[in-house]
């Protein structure tokens, strides 16, 4: 599984509607409304690297109101949930 973090600039008067449209896409797991240079951050998860082109420039960038994207592909994922699960292996709850 390939994870990409997509920083998104939008029309500020349509942030909630744009966020909902992005969140409705199949490969998007979460969308965050944030402060700072970007308006939204989307987590995109795909099976193959080539699929990123279908999702980000092919669908996210074409949503009306999306002005620009900046994509960062994750090398490795670290998660508190993963750590908790690893330490719980073999323990009866």
PDB file of N, CA, C and O in Angstrom, chain B, residues numbered from 101:
ATOM      1  N   UNK B 101       0.852  -1.178   0.000  1.00  0.00           N
ATOM      2  CA  UNK B 101       0.000   0.000   0.000  1.00  0.00           C
ATOM      3  C   UNK B 101       0.892   1.234   0.000  1.00  0.00           C
ATOM      4  O   UNK B 101       1.824   1.337   0.798  1.00  0.00           O
ATOM      5  N   UNK B 102       0.604   2.161  -0.893  1.00  0.00           N
ATOM      6  CA  UNK B 102       1.351   3.411  -0.994  1.00  0.00           C
ATOM      7  C   UNK B 102       0.493   4.525  -0.396  1.00  0.00           C
ATOM      8  O   UNK B 102      -0.687   4.657  -0.718  1.00  0.00           O
ATOM      9  N   UNK B 103       1.107   5.324   0.481  1.00  0.00           N
ATOM     10  CA  UNK B 103       0.406   6.435   1.112  1.00  0.00           C
ATOM     11  C   UNK B 103       0.997   7.741   0.621  1.00  0.00           C
ATOM     12  O   UNK B 103       2.215   7.920   0.605  1.00  0.00           O
ATOM     13  N   UNK B 104       0.118   8.656   0.220  1.00  0.00           N
ATOM     14  CA  UNK B 104       0.538   9.998  -0.174  1.00  0.00           C
ATOM     15  C   UNK B 104      -0.197  11.012   0.683  1.00  0.00           C
ATOM     16  O   UNK B 104      -1.390  10.875   0.953  1.00  0.00           O
ATOM     17  N   UNK B 105       0.532  12.026   1.100  1.00  0.00           N
ATOM     18  CA  UNK B 105      -0.043  13.138   1.837  1.00  0.00           C
ATOM     19  C   UNK B 105      -0.168  14.278   0.833  1.00  0.00           C
ATOM     20  O   UNK B 105       0.836  14.729   0.280  1.00  0.00           O
ATOM     21  N   UNK B 106      -1.380  14.744   0.596  1.00  0.00           N
ATOM     22  CA  UNK B 106      -1.617  15.756  -0.425  1.00  0.00           C
ATOM     23  C   UNK B 106      -2.040  17.056   0.254  1.00  0.00           C
ATOM     24  O   UNK B 106      -3.095  17.127   0.885  1.00  0.00           O
ATOM     25  N   UNK B 107      -1.205  18.075   0.116  1.00  0.00           N
ATOM     26  CA  UNK B 107      -1.507  19.403   0.633  1.00  0.00           C
ATOM     27  C   UNK B 107      -2.265  20.149  -0.455  1.00  0.00           C
ATOM     28  O   UNK B 107      -1.829  20.181  -1.606  1.00  0.00           O
ATOM     29  N   UNK B 108      -3.401  20.751  -0.098  1.00  0.00           N
ATOM     30  CA  UNK B 108      -4.312  21.297  -1.104  1.00  0.00           C
ATOM     31  C   UNK B 108      -4.681  22.740  -0.796  1.00  0.00           C
ATOM     32  O   UNK B 108      -5.107  23.064   0.312  1.00  0.00           O
ATOM     33  N   UNK B 109      -4.508  23.611  -1.807  1.00  0.00           N
ATOM     34  CA  UNK B 109      -5.000  24.980  -1.723  1.00  0.00           C
ATOM     35  C   UNK B 109      -6.335  25.026  -2.448  1.00  0.00           C
ATOM     36  O   UNK B 109      -6.489  24.460  -3.531  1.00  0.00           O
ATOM     37  N   UNK B 110      -7.302  25.711  -1.835  1.00  0.00           N
ATOM     38  CA  UNK B 110      -8.649  25.760  -2.403  1.00  0.00           C
ATOM     39  C   UNK B 110      -9.199  27.182  -2.401  1.00  0.00           C
ATOM     40  O   UNK B 110      -8.595  28.105  -1.856  1.00  0.00           O
ATOM     41  N   UNK B 111     -10.345  27.325  -3.018  1.00  0.00           N
ATOM     42  CA  UNK B 111     -11.123  28.559  -2.867  1.00  0.00           C
ATOM     43  C   UNK B 111     -11.614  28.561  -1.426  1.00  0.00           C
ATOM     44  O   UNK B 111     -12.333  27.651  -1.016  1.00  0.00           O
ATOM     45  N   UNK B 112     -11.233  29.573  -0.654  1.00  0.00           N
ATOM     46  CA  UNK B 112     -11.529  29.546   0.781  1.00  0.00           C
ATOM     47  C   UNK B 112     -13.011  29.596   1.105  1.00  0.00           C
ATOM     48  O   UNK B 112     -13.418  29.167   2.184  1.00  0.00           O
ATOM     49  N   UNK B 113     -13.814  30.103   0.206  1.00  0.00           N
ATOM     50  CA  UNK B 113     -15.250  30.185   0.477  1.00  0.00           C
ATOM     51  C   UNK B 113     -15.963  28.853   0.258  1.00  0.00           C
ATOM     52  O   UNK B 113     -17.161  28.737   0.517  1.00  0.00           O
ATOM     53  N   UNK B 114     -15.213  27.831  -0.229  1.00  0.00           N
ATOM     54  CA  UNK B 114     -15.843  26.530  -0.515  1.00  0.00           C
ATOM     55  C   UNK B 114     -15.115  25.366   0.165  1.00  0.00           C
ATOM     56  O   UNK B 114     -15.277  24.219  -0.249  1.00  0.00           O
ATOM     57  N   UNK B 115     -14.330  25.640   1.186  1.00  0.00           N
ATOM     58  CA  UNK B 115     -13.523  24.590   1.818  1.00  0.00           C
ATOM     59  C   UNK B 115     -14.365  23.379   2.248  1.00  0.00           C
ATOM     60  O   UNK B 115     -13.987  22.256   1.914  1.00  0.00           O
ATOM     61  N   UNK B 116     -15.477  23.544   2.965  1.00  0.00           N
ATOM     62  CA  UNK B 116     -16.233  22.358   3.395  1.00  0.00           C
ATOM     63  C   UNK B 116     -16.747  21.508   2.230  1.00  0.00           C
ATOM     64  O   UNK B 116     -16.679  20.280   2.283  1.00  0.00           O
ATOM     65  N   UNK B 117     -17.256  22.150   1.187  1.00  0.00           N
ATOM     66  CA  UNK B 117     -17.790  21.414   0.038  1.00  0.00           C
ATOM     67  C   UNK B 117     -16.672  20.685  -0.713  1.00  0.00           C
ATOM     68  O   UNK B 117     -16.844  19.543  -1.141  1.00  0.00           O
ATOM     69  N   UNK B 118     -15.539  21.346  -0.866  1.00  0.00           N
ATOM     70  CA  UNK B 118     -14.400  20.728  -1.550  1.00  0.00           C
ATOM     71  C   UNK B 118     -13.872  19.555  -0.730  1.00  0.00           C
ATOM     72  O   UNK B 118     -13.562  18.498  -1.279  1.00  0.00           O
ATOM     73  N   UNK B 119     -13.772  19.742   0.577  1.00  0.00           N
ATOM     74  CA  UNK B 119     -13.304  18.659   1.459  1.00  0.00           C
ATOM     75  C   UNK B 119     -14.216  17.443   1.359  1.00  0.00           C
ATOM     76  O   UNK B 119     -13.730  16.313   1.308  1.00  0.00           O
ATOM     77  N   UNK B 120     -15.510  17.654   1.330  1.00  0.00           N
ATOM     78  CA  UNK B 120     -16.462  16.548   1.213  1.00  0.00           C
ATOM     79  C   UNK B 120     -16.319  15.835  -0.130  1.00  0.00           C
ATOM     80  O   UNK B 120     -16.403  14.609  -0.192  1.00  0.00           O
ATOM     81  N   UNK B 121     -16.107  16.588  -1.194  1.00  0.00           N
ATOM     82  CA  UNK B 121     -15.925  15.983  -2.520  1.00  0.00           C
ATOM     83  C   UNK B 121     -14.655  15.132  -2.570  1.00  0.00           C
ATOM     84  O   UNK B 121     -14.646  14.046  -3.150  1.00  0.00           O
ATOM     85  N   UNK B 122     -13.598  15.634  -1.964  1.00  0.00           N
ATOM     86  CA  UNK B 122     -12.334  14.878  -1.941  1.00  0.00           C
ATOM     87  C   UNK B 122     -12.489  13.632  -1.077  1.00  0.00           C
ATOM     88  O   UNK B 122     -12.042  12.552  -1.464  1.00  0.00           O
ATOM     89  N   UNK B 123     -13.115  13.769   0.080  1.00  0.00           N
ATOM     90  CA  UNK B 123     -13.297  12.637   1.000  1.00  0.00           C
ATOM     91  C   UNK B 123     -14.141  11.532   0.379  1.00  0.00           C
ATOM     92  O   UNK B 123     -14.017  10.371   0.767  1.00  0.00           O
ATOM     93  N   UNK B 124     -14.986  11.872  -0.568  1.00  0.00           N
ATOM     94  CA  UNK B 124     -15.855  10.880  -1.212  1.00  0.00           C
ATOM     95  C   UNK B 124     -15.111  10.019  -2.232  1.00  0.00           C
ATOM     96  O   UNK B 124     -15.650   9.008  -2.680  1.00  0.00           O
ATOM     97  N   UNK B 125     -13.898  10.392  -2.605  1.00  0.00           N
ATOM     98  CA  UNK B 125     -13.126   9.611  -3.576  1.00  0.00           C
ATOM     99  C   UNK B 125     -12.652   8.301  -2.949  1.00  0.00           C
ATOM    100  O   UNK B 125     -12.282   8.265  -1.776  1.00  0.00           O
ATOM    101  N   UNK B 126     -12.666   7.227  -3.740  1.00  0.00           N
ATOM    102  CA  UNK B 126     -12.351   5.888  -3.241  1.00  0.00           C
ATOM    103  C   UNK B 126     -11.003   5.764  -2.532  1.00  0.00           C
ATOM    104  O   UNK B 126     -10.928   5.132  -1.479  1.00  0.00           O
ATOM    105  N   UNK B 127      -9.963   6.336  -3.067  1.00  0.00           N
ATOM    106  CA  UNK B 127      -8.619   6.141  -2.513  1.00  0.00           C
ATOM    107  C   UNK B 127      -8.253   7.135  -1.423  1.00  0.00           C
ATOM    108  O   UNK B 127      -7.138   7.094  -0.905  1.00  0.00           O
ATOM    109  N   UNK B 128      -9.158   8.014  -1.070  1.00  0.00           N
ATOM    110  CA  UNK B 128      -8.901   9.014  -0.034  1.00  0.00           C
ATOM    111  C   UNK B 128      -9.433   8.487   1.292  1.00  0.00           C
ATOM    112  O   UNK B 128     -10.623   8.203   1.421  1.00  0.00           O
ATOM    113  N   UNK B 129      -8.539   8.357   2.284  1.00  0.00           N
ATOM    114  CA  UNK B 129      -8.974   7.816   3.576  1.00  0.00           C
ATOM    115  C   UNK B 129      -9.401   8.903   4.557  1.00  0.00           C
ATOM    116  O   UNK B 129     -10.313   8.686   5.355  1.00  0.00           O
ATOM    117  N   UNK B 130      -8.755  10.074   4.513  1.00  0.00           N
ATOM    118  CA  UNK B 130      -9.114  11.188   5.389  1.00  0.00           C
ATOM    119  C   UNK B 130      -8.834  12.495   4.673  1.00  0.00           C
ATOM    120  O   UNK B 130      -7.982  12.578   3.788  1.00  0.00           O
ATOM    121  N   UNK B 131      -9.583  13.523   5.088  1.00  0.00           N
ATOM    122  CA  UNK B 131      -9.316  14.890   4.652  1.00  0.00           C
ATOM    123  C   UNK B 131      -9.387  15.767   5.896  1.00  0.00           C
ATOM    124  O   UNK B 131     -10.343  15.699   6.668  1.00  0.00           O
ATOM    125  N   UNK B 132      -8.357  16.591   6.075  1.00  0.00           N
ATOM    126  CA  UNK B 132      -8.284  17.474   7.232  1.00  0.00           C
ATOM    127  C   UNK B 132      -8.346  18.923   6.768  1.00  0.00           C
ATOM    128  O   UNK B 132      -7.654  19.296   5.821  1.00  0.00           O
ATOM    129  N   UNK B 133      -9.154  19.736   7.413  1.00  0.00           N
ATOM    130  CA  UNK B 133      -9.154  21.176   7.207  1.00  0.00           C
ATOM    131  C   UNK B 133      -8.120  21.729   8.184  1.00  0.00           C
ATOM    132  O   UNK B 133      -8.196  21.465   9.384  1.00  0.00           O
ATOM    133  N   UNK B 134      -7.148  22.502   7.671  1.00  0.00           N
ATOM    134  CA  UNK B 134      -6.022  22.930   8.502  1.00  0.00           C
ATOM    135  C   UNK B 134      -5.750  24.423   8.367  1.00  0.00           C
ATOM    136  O   UNK B 134      -6.256  25.084   7.461  1.00  0.00           O
ATOM    137  N   UNK B 135      -4.942  24.937   9.285  1.00  0.00           N
ATOM    138  CA  UNK B 135      -4.477  26.319   9.197  1.00  0.00           C
ATOM    139  C   UNK B 135      -3.127  26.334   8.495  1.00  0.00           C
ATOM    140  O   UNK B 135      -2.471  25.300   8.370  1.00  0.00           O
ATOM    141  N   UNK B 136      -2.722  27.500   8.042  1.00  0.00           N
ATOM    142  CA  UNK B 136      -1.413  27.629   7.418  1.00  0.00           C
ATOM    143  C   UNK B 136      -1.509  27.899   5.930  1.00  0.00           C
ATOM    144  O   UNK B 136      -2.514  28.415   5.440  1.00  0.00           O
ATOM    145  N   UNK B 137      -0.460  27.546   5.227  1.00  0.00           N
ATOM    146  CA  UNK B 137      -0.352  27.818   3.791  1.00  0.00           C
ATOM    147  C   UNK B 137      -1.390  27.065   2.977  1.00  0.00           C
ATOM    148  O   UNK B 137      -1.864  27.567   1.957  1.00  0.00           O
ATOM    149  N   UNK B 138      -1.746  25.874   3.414  1.00  0.00           N
ATOM    150  CA  UNK B 138      -2.711  25.037   2.688  1.00  0.00           C
ATOM    151  C   UNK B 138      -4.031  25.021   3.443  1.00  0.00           C
ATOM    152  O   UNK B 138      -4.083  25.288   4.644  1.00  0.00           O
ATOM    153  N   UNK B 139      -5.085  24.706   2.722  1.00  0.00           N
ATOM    154  CA  UNK B 139      -6.424  24.686   3.317  1.00  0.00           C
ATOM    155  C   UNK B 139      -6.853  23.290   3.753  1.00  0.00           C
ATOM    156  O   UNK B 139      -7.561  23.129   4.747  1.00  0.00           O
ATOM    157  N   UNK B 140      -6.413  22.279   2.993  1.00  0.00           N
ATOM    158  CA  UNK B 140      -6.791  20.895   3.270  1.00  0.00           C
ATOM    159  C   UNK B 140      -5.577  19.991   3.157  1.00  0.00           C
ATOM    160  O   UNK B 140      -4.629  20.286   2.428  1.00  0.00           O
ATOM    161  N   UNK B 141      -5.619  18.896   3.884  1.00  0.00           N
ATOM    162  CA  UNK B 141      -4.634  17.825   3.731  1.00  0.00           C
ATOM    163  C   UNK B 141      -5.422  16.538   3.534  1.00  0.00           C
ATOM    164  O   UNK B 141      -6.294  16.201   4.335  1.00  0.00           O
ATOM    165  N   UNK B 142      -5.104  15.820   2.455  1.00  0.00           N
ATOM    166  CA  UNK B 142      -5.781  14.551   2.172  1.00  0.00           C
ATOM    167  C   UNK B 142      -4.777  13.411   2.271  1.00  0.00           C
ATOM    168  O   UNK B 142      -3.635  13.532   1.828  1.00  0.00           O
ATOM    169  N   UNK B 143      -5.217  12.312   2.854  1.00  0.00           N
ATOM    170  CA  UNK B 143      -4.433  11.083   2.912  1.00  0.00           C
ATOM    171  C   UNK B 143      -4.948  10.177   1.805  1.00  0.00           C
ATOM    172  O   UNK B 143      -6.117   9.790   1.795  1.00  0.00           O
ATOM    173  N   UNK B 144      -4.065   9.846   0.878  1.00  0.00           N
ATOM    174  CA  UNK B 144      -4.425   9.002  -0.259  1.00  0.00           C
ATOM    175  C   UNK B 144      -3.684   7.689  -0.126  1.00  0.00           C
ATOM    176  O   UNK B 144      -2.471   7.671   0.083  1.00  0.00           O
ATOM    177  N   UNK B 145      -4.415   6.584  -0.247  1.00  0.00           N
ATOM    178  CA  UNK B 145      -3.806   5.252  -0.151  1.00  0.00           C
ATOM    179  C   UNK B 145      -4.190   4.452  -1.390  1.00  0.00           C
ATOM    180  O   UNK B 145      -5.370   4.253  -1.682  1.00  0.00           O
ATOM    181  N   UNK B 146      -3.155   3.993  -2.120  1.00  0.00           N
ATOM    182  CA  UNK B 146      -3.363   3.236  -3.354  1.00  0.00           C
ATOM    183  C   UNK B 146      -2.484   1.993  -3.343  1.00  0.00           C
ATOM    184  O   UNK B 146      -1.539   1.898  -2.560  1.00  0.00           O
ATOM    185  N   UNK B 147      -2.801   1.042  -4.214  1.00  0.00           N
ATOM    186  CA  UNK B 147      -2.029  -0.204  -4.287  1.00  0.00           C
ATOM    187  C   UNK B 147      -0.756  -0.056  -5.101  1.00  0.00           C
ATOM    188  O   UNK B 147       0.257  -0.676  -4.778  1.00  0.00           O
ATOM    189  N   UNK B 148      -0.789   0.755  -6.151  1.00  0.00           N
ATOM    190  CA  UNK B 148       0.368   0.900  -7.035  1.00  0.00           C
ATOM    191  C   UNK B 148       0.713   2.375  -7.205  1.00  0.00           C
ATOM    192  O   UNK B 148      -0.158   3.244  -7.173  1.00  0.00           O
ATOM    193  N   UNK B 149       1.992   2.632  -7.383  1.00  0.00           N
ATOM    194  CA  UNK B 149       2.477   3.997  -7.531  1.00  0.00           C
ATOM    195  C   UNK B 149       1.770   4.722  -8.681  1.00  0.00           C
ATOM    196  O   UNK B 149       1.424   5.897  -8.556  1.00  0.00           O
ATOM    197  N   UNK B 150       1.558   4.032  -9.786  1.00  0.00           N
ATOM    198  CA  UNK B 150       0.887   4.638 -10.939  1.00  0.00           C
ATOM    199  C   UNK B 150      -0.535   5.100 -10.629  1.00  0.00           C
ATOM    200  O   UNK B 150      -1.054   6.000 -11.288  1.00  0.00           O
ATOM    201  N   UNK B 151      -1.163   4.487  -9.628  1.00  0.00           N
ATOM    202  CA  UNK B 151      -2.526   4.868  -9.264  1.00  0.00           C
ATOM    203  C   UNK B 151      -2.596   6.282  -8.695  1.00  0.00           C
ATOM    204  O   UNK B 151      -3.653   6.912  -8.725  1.00  0.00           O
ATOM    205  N   UNK B 152      -1.469   6.787  -8.173  1.00  0.00           N
ATOM    206  CA  UNK B 152      -1.459   8.147  -7.642  1.00  0.00           C
ATOM    207  C   UNK B 152      -1.825   9.160  -8.720  1.00  0.00           C
ATOM    208  O   UNK B 152      -2.515  10.142  -8.446  1.00  0.00           O
ATOM    209  N   UNK B 153      -1.365   8.923  -9.943  1.00  0.00           N
ATOM    210  CA  UNK B 153      -1.672   9.841 -11.048  1.00  0.00           C
ATOM    211  C   UNK B 153      -3.169   9.862 -11.345  1.00  0.00           C
ATOM    212  O   UNK B 153      -3.716  10.904 -11.706  1.00  0.00           O
ATOM    213  N   UNK B 154      -3.827   8.725 -11.195  1.00  0.00           N
ATOM    214  CA  UNK B 154      -5.269   8.673 -11.420  1.00  0.00           C
ATOM    215  C   UNK B 154      -6.030   9.458 -10.348  1.00  0.00           C
ATOM    216  O   UNK B 154      -7.027  10.121 -10.637  1.00  0.00           O
ATOM    217  N   UNK B 155      -5.547   9.373  -9.120  1.00  0.00           N
ATOM    218  CA  UNK B 155      -6.271   9.984  -8.006  1.00  0.00           C
ATOM    219  C   UNK B 155      -5.962  11.470  -7.856  1.00  0.00           C
ATOM    220  O   UNK B 155      -6.881  12.282  -7.751  1.00  0.00           O
ATOM    221  N   UNK B 156      -4.677  11.838  -7.845  1.00  0.00           N
ATOM    222  CA  UNK B 156      -4.329  13.223  -7.496  1.00  0.00           C
ATOM    223  C   UNK B 156      -4.533  14.175  -8.677  1.00  0.00           C
ATOM    224  O   UNK B 156      -5.446  14.999  -8.618  1.00  0.00           O
ATOM    225  N   UNK B 157      -3.737  14.106  -9.744  1.00  0.00           N
ATOM    226  CA  UNK B 157      -4.042  15.031 -10.846  1.00  0.00           C
ATOM    227  C   UNK B 157      -5.300  14.629 -11.625  1.00  0.00           C
ATOM    228  O   UNK B 157      -5.963  15.479 -12.220  1.00  0.00           O
ATOM    229  N   UNK B 158      -5.626  13.336 -11.618  1.00  0.00           N
ATOM    230  CA  UNK B 158      -6.767  12.858 -12.392  1.00  0.00           C
ATOM    231  C   UNK B 158      -8.120  13.151 -11.786  1.00  0.00           C
ATOM    232  O   UNK B 158      -9.096  13.329 -12.515  1.00  0.00           O
ATOM    233  N   UNK B 159      -8.201  13.205 -10.438  1.00  0.00           N
ATOM    234  CA  UNK B 159      -9.513  13.434  -9.809  1.00  0.00           C
ATOM    235  C   UNK B 159      -9.498  14.582  -8.804  1.00  0.00           C
ATOM    236  O   UNK B 159     -10.343  15.474  -8.885  1.00  0.00           O
ATOM    237  N   UNK B 160      -8.552  14.581  -7.853  1.00  0.00           N
ATOM    238  CA  UNK B 160      -8.546  15.646  -6.838  1.00  0.00           C
ATOM    239  C   UNK B 160      -8.369  17.015  -7.495  1.00  0.00           C
ATOM    240  O   UNK B 160      -9.131  17.940  -7.211  1.00  0.00           O
ATOM    241  N   UNK B 161      -7.383  17.149  -8.358  1.00  0.00           N
ATOM    242  CA  UNK B 161      -7.090  18.448  -8.978  1.00  0.00           C
ATOM    243  C   UNK B 161      -8.200  18.946  -9.885  1.00  0.00           C
ATOM    244  O   UNK B 161      -8.257  20.137 -10.192  1.00  0.00           O
ATOM    245  N   UNK B 162      -9.079  18.060 -10.318  1.00  0.00           N
ATOM    246  CA  UNK B 162     -10.172  18.442 -11.211  1.00  0.00           C
ATOM    247  C   UNK B 162     -11.446  18.843 -10.477  1.00  0.00           C
ATOM    248  O   UNK B 162     -12.419  19.254 -11.108  1.00  0.00           O
ATOM    249  N   UNK B 163     -11.448  18.729  -9.165  1.00  0.00           N
ATOM    250  CA  UNK B 163     -12.619  19.144  -8.385  1.00  0.00           C
ATOM    251  C   UNK B 163     -12.688  20.673  -8.426  1.00  0.00           C
ATOM    252  O   UNK B 163     -11.702  21.344  -8.122  1.00  0.00           O
ATOM    253  N   UNK B 164     -13.843  21.226  -8.799  1.00  0.00           N
ATOM    254  CA  UNK B 164     -13.972  22.683  -8.844  1.00  0.00           C
ATOM    255  C   UNK B 164     -13.622  23.328  -7.501  1.00  0.00           C
ATOM    256  O   UNK B 164     -14.138  22.933  -6.456  1.00  0.00           O
ATOM    257  N   UNK B 165     -12.741  24.322  -7.547  1.00  0.00           N
ATOM    258  CA  UNK B 165     -12.309  25.010  -6.332  1.00  0.00           C
ATOM    259  C   UNK B 165     -10.932  24.594  -5.861  1.00  0.00           C
ATOM    260  O   UNK B 165     -10.320  25.304  -5.063  1.00  0.00           O
ATOM    261  N   UNK B 166     -10.420  23.457  -6.335  1.00  0.00           N
ATOM    262  CA  UNK B 166      -9.053  23.058  -5.996  1.00  0.00           C
ATOM    263  C   UNK B 166      -8.118  23.891  -6.867  1.00  0.00           C
ATOM    264  O   UNK B 166      -8.182  23.837  -8.095  1.00  0.00           O
ATOM    265  N   UNK B 167      -7.252  24.657  -6.218  1.00  0.00           N
ATOM    266  CA  UNK B 167      -6.363  25.571  -6.933  1.00  0.00           C
ATOM    267  C   UNK B 167      -4.963  25.008  -7.139  1.00  0.00           C
ATOM    268  O   UNK B 167      -4.341  25.274  -8.168  1.00  0.00           O
ATOM    269  N   UNK B 168      -4.455  24.233  -6.180  1.00  0.00           N
ATOM    270  CA  UNK B 168      -3.103  23.675  -6.287  1.00  0.00           C
ATOM    271  C   UNK B 168      -2.955  22.514  -5.313  1.00  0.00           C
ATOM    272  O   UNK B 168      -3.623  22.461  -4.281  1.00  0.00           O
ATOM    273  N   UNK B 169      -2.066  21.584  -5.660  1.00  0.00           N
ATOM    274  CA  UNK B 169      -1.747  20.470  -4.757  1.00  0.00           C
ATOM    275  C   UNK B 169      -0.233  20.338  -4.646  1.00  0.00           C
ATOM    276  O   UNK B 169       0.509  20.721  -5.550  1.00  0.00           O
ATOM    277  N   UNK B 170       0.201  19.793  -3.527  1.00  0.00           N
ATOM    278  CA  UNK B 170       1.610  19.487  -3.281  1.00  0.00           C
ATOM    279  C   UNK B 170       1.622  18.110  -2.636  1.00  0.00           C
ATOM    280  O   UNK B 170       1.127  17.938  -1.523  1.00  0.00           O
ATOM    281  N   UNK B 171       2.186  17.132  -3.330  1.00  0.00           N
ATOM    282  CA  UNK B 171       2.088  15.737  -2.899  1.00  0.00           C
ATOM    283  C   UNK B 171       3.393  15.233  -2.304  1.00  0.00           C
ATOM    284  O   UNK B 171       4.475  15.478  -2.838  1.00  0.00           O
ATOM    285  N   UNK B 172       3.270  14.521  -1.185  1.00  0.00           N
ATOM    286  CA  UNK B 172       4.412  13.899  -0.510  1.00  0.00           C
ATOM    287  C   UNK B 172       4.115  12.409  -0.363  1.00  0.00           C
ATOM    288  O   UNK B 172       3.110  12.031   0.240  1.00  0.00           O
ATOM    289  N   UNK B 173       4.980  11.568  -0.909  1.00  0.00           N
ATOM    290  CA  UNK B 173       4.785  10.121  -0.834  1.00  0.00           C
ATOM    291  C   UNK B 173       5.550   9.602   0.380  1.00  0.00           C
ATOM    292  O   UNK B 173       6.722   9.925   0.574  1.00  0.00           O
ATOM    293  N   UNK B 174       4.879   8.799   1.188  1.00  0.00           N
ATOM    294  CA  UNK B 174       5.487   8.250   2.405  1.00  0.00           C
ATOM    295  C   UNK B 174       6.384   7.069   2.072  1.00  0.00           C
ATOM    296  O   UNK B 174       6.012   6.199   1.284  1.00  0.00           O
ATOM    297  N   UNK B 175       7.579   7.044   2.681  1.00  0.00           N
ATOM    298  CA  UNK B 175       8.478   5.900   2.560  1.00  0.00           C
ATOM    299  C   UNK B 175       8.049   4.779   3.497  1.00  0.00           C
ATOM    300  O   UNK B 175       8.061   3.604   3.128  1.00  0.00           O
ATOM    301  N   UNK B 176       7.674   5.158   4.706  1.00  0.00           N
ATOM    302  CA  UNK B 176       7.338   4.197   5.759  1.00  0.00           C
ATOM    303  C   UNK B 176       6.285   4.840   6.648  1.00  0.00           C
ATOM    304  O   UNK B 176       6.258   6.061   6.803  1.00  0.00           O
ATOM    305  N   UNK B 177       5.427   4.026   7.227  1.00  0.00           N
ATOM    306  CA  UNK B 177       4.382   4.536   8.101  1.00  0.00           C
ATOM    307  C   UNK B 177       4.635   4.080   9.535  1.00  0.00           C
ATOM    308  O   UNK B 177       4.885   2.902   9.788  1.00  0.00           O
ATOM    309  N   UNK B 178       4.566   5.020  10.461  1.00  0.00           N
ATOM    310  CA  UNK B 178       4.678   4.737  11.887  1.00  0.00           C
ATOM    311  C   UNK B 178       3.373   5.173  12.530  1.00  0.00           C
ATOM    312  O   UNK B 178       2.904   6.287  12.297  1.00  0.00           O
ATOM    313  N   UNK B 179       2.792   4.313  13.327  1.00  0.00           N
ATOM    314  CA  UNK B 179       1.483   4.611  13.901  1.00  0.00           C
ATOM    315  C   UNK B 179       1.402   4.114  15.329  1.00  0.00           C
ATOM    316  O   UNK B 179       1.880   3.022  15.638  1.00  0.00           O
ATOM    317  N   UNK B 180       0.806   4.899  16.191  1.00  0.00           N
ATOM    318  CA  UNK B 180       0.593   4.478  17.576  1.00  0.00           C
ATOM    319  C   UNK B 180      -0.273   3.224  17.612  1.00  0.00           C
ATOM    320  O   UNK B 180      -0.072   2.362  18.467  1.00  0.00           O
ATOM    321  N   UNK B 181      -1.239   3.110  16.690  1.00  0.00           N
ATOM    322  CA  UNK B 181      -2.099   1.926  16.634  1.00  0.00           C
ATOM    323  C   UNK B 181      -1.283   0.686  16.315  1.00  0.00           C
ATOM    324  O   UNK B 181      -1.518  -0.375  16.895  1.00  0.00           O
ATOM    325  N   UNK B 182      -0.323   0.803  15.395  1.00  0.00           N
ATOM    326  CA  UNK B 182       0.536  -0.326  15.038  1.00  0.00           C
ATOM    327  C   UNK B 182       1.386  -0.757  16.224  1.00  0.00           C
ATOM    328  O   UNK B 182       1.557  -1.951  16.470  1.00  0.00           O
ATOM    329  N   UNK B 183       1.924   0.223  16.963  1.00  0.00           N
ATOM    330  CA  UNK B 183       2.754  -0.088  18.126  1.00  0.00           C
ATOM    331  C   UNK B 183       1.934  -0.793  19.207  1.00  0.00           C
ATOM    332  O   UNK B 183       2.396  -1.768  19.800  1.00  0.00           O
ATOM    333  N   UNK B 184       0.738  -0.309  19.462  1.00  0.00           N
ATOM    334  CA  UNK B 184      -0.122  -0.928  20.470  1.00  0.00           C
ATOM    335  C   UNK B 184      -0.470  -2.359  20.077  1.00  0.00           C
ATOM    336  O   UNK B 184      -0.479  -3.245  20.931  1.00  0.00           O
ATOM    337  N   UNK B 185      -0.754  -2.597  18.810  1.00  0.00           N
ATOM    338  CA  UNK B 185      -1.087  -3.944  18.345  1.00  0.00           C
ATOM    339  C   UNK B 185       0.102  -4.882  18.471  1.00  0.00           C
ATOM    340  O   UNK B 185      -0.064  -6.046  18.837  1.00  0.00           O
ATOM    341  N   UNK B 186       1.295  -4.390  18.173  1.00  0.00           N
ATOM    342  CA  UNK B 186       2.492  -5.228  18.261  1.00  0.00           C
ATOM    343  C   UNK B 186       2.762  -5.645  19.709  1.00  0.00           C
ATOM    344  O   UNK B 186       3.123  -6.794  19.963  1.00  0.00           O
ATOM    345  N   UNK B 187       2.593  -4.732  20.646  1.00  0.00           N
ATOM    346  CA  UNK B 187       2.834  -5.059  22.043  1.00  0.00           C
ATOM    347  C   UNK B 187       1.743  -5.941  22.630  1.00  0.00           C
ATOM    348  O   UNK B 187       1.965  -6.608  23.640  1.00  0.00           O
ATOM    349  N   UNK B 188       0.574  -5.954  22.013  1.00  0.00           N
ATOM    350  CA  UNK B 188      -0.545  -6.747  22.515  1.00  0.00           C
ATOM    351  C   UNK B 188      -0.543  -8.182  21.997  1.00  0.00           C
ATOM    352  O   UNK B 188      -1.347  -8.995  22.454  1.00  0.00           O
ATOM    353  N   UNK B 189       0.334  -8.509  21.062  1.00  0.00           N
ATOM    354  CA  UNK B 189       0.364  -9.869  20.497  1.00  0.00           C
ATOM    355  C   UNK B 189       0.661 -10.881  21.598  1.00  0.00           C
ATOM    356  O   UNK B 189       1.645 -10.759  22.326  1.00  0.00           O
ATOM    357  N   UNK B 190      -0.184 -11.853  21.700  1.00  0.00           N
ATOM    358  CA  UNK B 190       0.005 -12.916  22.681  1.00  0.00           C
ATOM    359  C   UNK B 190      -0.620 -12.625  24.028  1.00  0.00           C
ATOM    360  O   UNK B 190      -0.624 -13.492  24.902  1.00  0.00           O
ATOM    361  N   UNK B 191      -1.142 -11.446  24.217  1.00  0.00           N
ATOM    362  CA  UNK B 191      -1.779 -11.116  25.497  1.00  0.00           C
ATOM    363  C   UNK B 191      -3.265 -11.382  25.400  1.00  0.00           C
ATOM    364  O   UNK B 191      -3.903 -11.044  24.403  1.00  0.00           O
ATOM    365  N   UNK B 192      -3.803 -11.979  26.420  1.00  0.00           N
ATOM    366  CA  UNK B 192      -5.250 -12.204  26.470  1.00  0.00           C
ATOM    367  C   UNK B 192      -5.910 -11.026  27.161  1.00  0.00           C
ATOM    368  O   UNK B 192      -5.489 -10.618  28.243  1.00  0.00           O
ATOM    369  N   UNK B 193      -6.936 -10.483  26.542  1.00  0.00           N
ATOM    370  CA  UNK B 193      -7.635  -9.333  27.142  1.00  0.00           C
ATOM    371  C   UNK B 193      -8.900  -9.789  27.783  1.00  0.00           C
ATOM    372  O   UNK B 193      -9.636  -8.976  28.344  1.00  0.00           O
TER     373      UNK B 193
END
